[in-house]
Amino acid sequence: MSKLADHIVKKIKDAFKETGSIRKTAVLLKVSRNAVRRALRSTPSAPAGKTSRPSKLDPYKAKISYLVREKDLSAVRILEEIQPLGYSGGYTILKDYIRSVRIRKTRGPTAPIDHPVGFEAQMDWSPHMVTIGGREVIVHTGSIILCFSRWLHVRFFTDETLESVIALHKEAFERIQGVPSTITYDNMTTVGRHVGPADVWINPRFKAFADTYDFKIIILAPGAKDRHGMVERPFHYIENNCLKGHEFRDFEHLQAHGKWWLDNRANVRVHGTLRERPMDRLRREHPFLKPLPGLRFENYREVQRVVHRDFCVAIDTNRYSVHPDLIGMEAKVRLYPDRLEIWVDDRHAASHVYKQSRFDRSVLPEHEQAYRGYSFQTELMKNAFLRLGGEAEAYFEGLKRARGAAAGYHLQRILKLADRYGSDVTAGALSHAMRHGVYSADAVSRVIHGKTIRGKEGPMVESVPENIKQWLRTCAVEDTDLRAYDRLIERLEKDQEEE
């Protein structure tokens, strides 16, 4: 079987590309079908005097194809993956080969935007799927980029709250030791949004932050995607070169990897458009940035609370005091990293250091003194309370131990229960509650209404009988020590003599 010449083989293959059929190719070129088959199976011979050189990529092409098609990794990430396997070739031949096996989407042209040195930065969010502790989770990637130098800052969060936005800015400003003149944003409630054709609403708390660092907020109009491309395009770079193909032990490991990647990859590479390293351009841009303020902005989270009758607001499991005059009013509680502040009607009401314990109460001395200032009223309530019977005195002492400065509040509520249900019923409820070591107006009320109460040790105490009023009257009589009446009469006579 004679070997076909290279020019005939080429001619047959070209014709086959046009016809797509062996029979039609044979008819068109007036050759046999077997000749067409031999030409399609053959490979062109090497030129005389030349031999094909093996490529350094050859042992790794299967791995490279897998990483491109299955993992969709970038050329930089693929280079990081195959170098430990022994690849000693360069980045350029790798990139050229990847271009030949990867299908690229075409993009339309965009007009370039000029960014003066030190003038503008852009900020945006993007969700990314990462593997942390063996589980795939979504993290929120916050990014700030300086438009002139392309210097990039990235941090990962579990949310996109205002606190996270401010933390991202503060960390970026500290790293570059400066602030750009303006920062642009898409519509986001944490920063600002367009509410009309020419009306932009800015979040007051973020405005206060921007004023502290002296930069202008620009909210881009909806649809101006190309205007914000400087910060949006690197998200693909972040996903493919920083995150994809990595697994992280925990969130701290992810943050540490992000900082390492910024310092050793993103900001020290030669930028494809600028042909310079962002770190080098940042050195030229730094003199044009505004200096950091002398007084840093304190970031806080704000929650709404109501001042309870014990003149405290509840945060987590603990309670923090304000002046007793503010009972029942709505308060805004600002939670700082090291303390909390309570504001009522836009006025500062109190500051507290966080309690390290749980289920505790923090009462400032001035608030306790103000509460004790109602001494005459408190004394009247105490005398009226002692008239409930022999168990009242012991219960009063227990209230003072358990409730401290708020004991008067519980006295007042228990006296109202006595007015409504009678002294004997209330005295029986006091006896029942004291038997289980519970000292509060809520406990006495629950007993009177036949509900269970939580004992001192934790488990629920059985409810009282259905005929609650009669049963409580019996408790009051059975538990009363007649000597208690003598002590009560002596105390009342002594109070009358002092008056």
Buried (B, 14 or more C-beta within 10 A) or exposed (E): EEEBEBEBBEBBBEBBEEBEEBEBBBEBBEBEEEBBBBBEEBEEEEEEEEEEEEEBBEEBEEBBBEBBEEBEBBBBBBBBBBEEEEBEBEEEEBBEBBEEEEEEEEEEEEEEEEBEBBBBBBBBBBEBEBBBEEEEBEBBBBBBBBBBBBBBBBBBBEEBBBBBBBBBBBBBBEBBEBBBBBBBBBBBEBBBBBEEEEEBBBBEBBEEBBEBBEBEBBBBEEEEEEBBEBBBEBBEBBBBBBBBBBEBEEBEBBBEBBBEBBEEBBBEBEBEEEEEBBBBBBEEBBEBBBEBEEEEBBBBEEEEBEBBBBBBBBBEEBBBBBBBBBBEEEBBBBBEEEEBBBBBEEEEBBEBEBBEEEEEBBBBEEBBEBBEEEEEEBBEBBEBBBEBBBBBBBBBEBBBEBBEBBBBBBBBBBBEBBEEBBBBBBBBBBBBBBEBEBBBBBBBBBBBEBBEBBBEEEEEBEBBEEEBBEBBBBBBEEBBEEEBEEEBEEBEEEEEEEE
